[in-house]
Amino acid sequence: MESSRWGIIYCPKQGAGRSQKRWEHIQAMLDAQKIAYDFVQSEGPESVERLTRMLCQNGYETLIIMGGDSALNRALNGLLSLGDETRQRVAVGVIPNGRGNDFASFWGFTEDNDEQTINWLVQRRLRKVDVGSIRTEAGQERYFLNCVNVGLVANIMKLKYKTRRIFGLSALSYFASMFLLLFQRLETRMKLKINEEVIEKKLMTVCVGNARGYGQTPNAVPYNGTLDITVVSHPEMSQLLEGLWMLFTGKFLNHKNVRAYRAPSSVRFMDIKNATVSCDGMVLPDYTAPLRISLLPEHIDFIIPS
C-alpha cells in the first residue's frame, strides 16, 4: 500500500438523508485535489472497529473517520487492538459527521466547512494526543478520547439510545428522553479515589475528561498528560436549572455543587452501585465497579489543523 493513500471509513448519520449528498460532495473535493484514497461505508456503529482493523492491516498509514465521537471511539479501539507497531505507524484524522462532534470541534473541525477540513487533512500536521482507558477488575478495557461519565449524564445517553430506536427522529427521541428522566433516580451513592482523596457520598454524576467532556470538563486538553474530573452532587431543582444554564454558557465549574479535580495518573471507582457508565457517548452496560480510569500520554498521532 502506498504510504500516502488514505483509508476512509464513511459513517452515515442515522436517519439523515443529507449525509449521502455531503459525502458525494466530499468525494468530489478529494478527486479534484487528486488525493489517492479508498473508502468503505460502515453498516452500523459496531462495524467501525472491524473496518478499522481491516484497513490498518492492509497497510494504510492515514485513517480518516467521517463520523462523530462514537465512530472515532470505535476506530480508536480498533486501532489499539492491533498493537504498538500499527499504532505508531497510523495517523488518525476526522471529518465530523455525527450527532456529537466534541473531539473534532475541540480542534476546530466543523461540519459546515468541508473544504477547510480537507485542506487541513491534506497538510497532515500530526500531534501526539493522550488516550484515556477505562478498565474493570474482570479485565474489560475500553479506550476513549473525550470522557467517561458515571451517573446521570450516562443515564441520559442510555435513555436517548432507547428512545431513538423507538421514535427514530432525533428531536422526538430527545423530548421522550427528557420525559423519562423525570422517573429516574437523580443520585447514586458512590465511592471513588482521586489522587489521595476518597469521596464517598451520594452524587448526581462524575465526568472524567481527557478533552472537554461535552462541557463538563471545559479546561481539559488531550495533550497535557492529566485527566480532569468533575464531581456533581445533587442540587435543588432551582440549582439544577442554574447548572444546566452554566453548562451551556461555559461556566459549569463555577456552580457550587460542582467540584473540579485534576489527576496526573488515574481515578479509581470502588463502588458505583447500579449507576450507568458511558464512554465517549457510548453506554457500557457491563461495566461495574471496581473501575480504574487512567491515561496513556501521547499515545496516538492525530491530524490537526495547520
N, C-alpha and C positions, 0 to 999 in steps of 0.2 A: 504494500500500500504506500503510495507516495505520501510523504510526510505532510505536505501542505493541504491535502484533501480533507474536507470536513465530513464528519458523520453527523447528520442532523436527525433528531427524534422530534417529530411533529405530534403534539398532543392537543387535539381539538378540544375546545370548550364544550362541555356537555350542554346540549340544548341551544347552542348559539350558531345560527346559520351563517352569520357574517365571518366566522372563523375560517371557513374554507376559502372564501374570497380573499381574505387577508393573506392566507398562506400562498395563494396563487400570485398575489402582488409581490410578496417577498421573493418567491421563486424568480419572478421576472427581474427583480433588482439583482439577485445573485447571478443570474445569467448575463445581465448587462455588464456586470463587473468581471465577467469571465472567471468566477470563483468555481473551483472544482469541488463538487460535493456529491454525496449520496444521502438520500433520506429514507427514513422508514416512518410509518404512521402507527402510533400506538393504538391497540384495540381497546384499551381502557387503562386506568391508572396502574393496575397490577402488572401490566406488560412492560412498563418502562424499565424496570430493573433488568429483565431478561434481554430487552433490546440493547440496553447499555452494555451488558456483558458481551453480547454478540458483536457489537461494533468495536469495542476495545480489544477483544480477542482477535479481530480481523485486522488489527494494525493501525486503526485511526488514532491520530495524535491530537486532534481537535474535535471535541464532542460538544455540539450545540443543542441545547434543550429549548424548544419552543413550547413553553408551558408555564405553569405557575409554581408556587412554592412546593406543593406536594410532588409535582413532577420532578423538580430539582432534587427533592429529598430522595425520591426513589432512584434517580440517576446516581446520586452520591453514594447510596448504599450498594447499588450495583457495581460501581467503580471500585469501591473499597473492598468488596468481596473478592477481588481478583489479585490482591496482594500488593506489596510495596513497589515492585518493578513496574507494574502497569500504572499505579497511582502516580509515580514520579514521571512517567512518560506522557500522560494525557493531561491536556488543559481543558477546562470546562467553561463554556460560555452560555449565555441565556438570551433568548428573545421572549420577553414577557408575554404570556398569553393565558393567564389563569384568573380564577376568582380572587386569588390573593397573590400579589407580586411583591411582597415585602422585601425580600432579599434583593431582587432586581432593582427596585426603586431606591434602596439604600445607596446604590452606586450611580443612580441617575438614569437607568434604563426605563423607558416608559412604552406603553402600547401605542401612543399617538405620534411617535416619531421613528418609524421603522428605518428610514434612510440613515438617520444618525446612528441607530443601533448597528446596522450592517457595517457602516464605516468604522465604528469602534471595534467591531469583531475582526474586520479585515486587518486592522493595525496590530492586533494580537498582543496588546500590552498585558503582561502577566503580573499578578500579585499572589503571593502565597497567603492563603487565608486559614484561619483557625476552623477546626471542626469539633463540634460537641458530640459526646457519646452518652447514651443512657443505657444502663446495664442492670439486669436483675440478678438476684443471688443464684437463680437457676441457670444463668449463662446467656439469657436472651440479650441481644445488644442491637441498638439502633443508633445511627449517626444522624446529626442534624446541623443545619446552617443557621437557622433562626432561633428557635427556642423550644423549650419543653414547658408545658402547662400542666399543673396538677390542681384539680378542683373545679370551680365553677366555669372558668373560661373553656376548659377542655370539655365540660359537660354541654356547654352551648354548641360547641362544634359537633358533638355526637348527636344532639337533637337536630342540628341543621342537616346532617347527612341523612338521618332517618326521614325527615320531612321532605327532603328533596327527592328521595326515591318515591314518595307517595304523590307529592304535588307537582314535581318537575320544575316548575317556574321558580326562579331564584327568589323573586320578591315575595311570592306566596309562601314559599318554604321558610323564608326569614320571619314573616309575621306569625306563622304557625309555631316556629321555634320559640319566639318570644312569649306566645300564649302558654305553651307547655312549660316554659321556665317558671311560671307562677306556681307550679305544683312541685317544683324541685326543692330539695334541701339546699340552702344557700351557703352552708358552712359545714366543715368536717374537722374533726379533731385529728391533728397531725403531729408528728414528731420528726424534726429534721435537725441536722447539724450543718451550720455554715461557719467555716473557719473553726474557731474554738467555741462558738456559741451554740447551745442546744435550745431549740424553740419547741415547746410542747403546749399547744393550745388549740382552740377552735379557730380555723382560718377559712376565709372565703376562697382564695386562690393563691397559688405560688407560681411565679414565672421565672425560669432560669434561662437567661438570654445570652446567646453568642452574638446576635445582632439586635436590632431594635425591638424584636419581640412583639410586633403589631402594636407598638406604642407603650407597652408595659415596661420595657427596659430601654428607654429612649437614649440613654448615654452609652449603650453597649456598642462596640465596634468589633468586627470579626478579625482583628489583626493585632490585638494588644496582649494576647495570652492570658486573659482573665474572663471569668463569667460574671455577668450582672444578675442579681436576684432581687425580685420584689416580692414581699410578703404582705398580703392584704387581709386584714382582719375584718370581721363582719360589721359594717356600719349600719346606722339607722337608714330608713328609706330616703330621707332628705339628703343624707350624706352620700348614699349610693348614687342618686341622681347627680349630685355635685361631682362625684368621682368620674362618672361617665363623661360629663362635660369636660373635666380636666384631661381625660384620656384623649378626647378628640382635639383638644387645643394644645396638646404637648406639655401640660403641666401636671401630669399624673403623679409624679414623685412628690409634689407639694401637698397631696392630700394627707390629712392627719392619721388616716387608717392604713397608710402605706409606709412600710419600712424598706429601705433600699440597702443592699449589700454588694460587695464585690469580692469574689473569691478567686485566688490565684491557682487553685488546684481542682477541688471537687466539692460537690454538695451531696450529702447523704440524707435519704429519707428512710427513717427507721419504721415509721408507721403512717399510712395514709387512709386507713380504714377501707371504705369502698369508693374512694374518690376516683374520678376519671382522669386518665393520663393521655395527653396528646403530644405529638412531636411534629413541628413544622406544619401544624394544622391537621395532621392525621391522627385519629384516635387509635391508641394502642390498648385494645381490650384485655389483653392477657398480662399486662404489666402491673404488678402489685409490689408493695414494699416487702423486704428492703430493696431500695433502689440507690444506685450511685450514678451521679451525673458528673462527668469530667470533661476535660478539654485536651485536644490534640493540637498544639500550636503549629501554625504554618504548615498545614497538612496536605492541602491540595493547591494546584495552580488554577486561578480563576482569571478569566479575561475581563479586564476593567476598562472604563473609558480612558481615552488618551487626554 
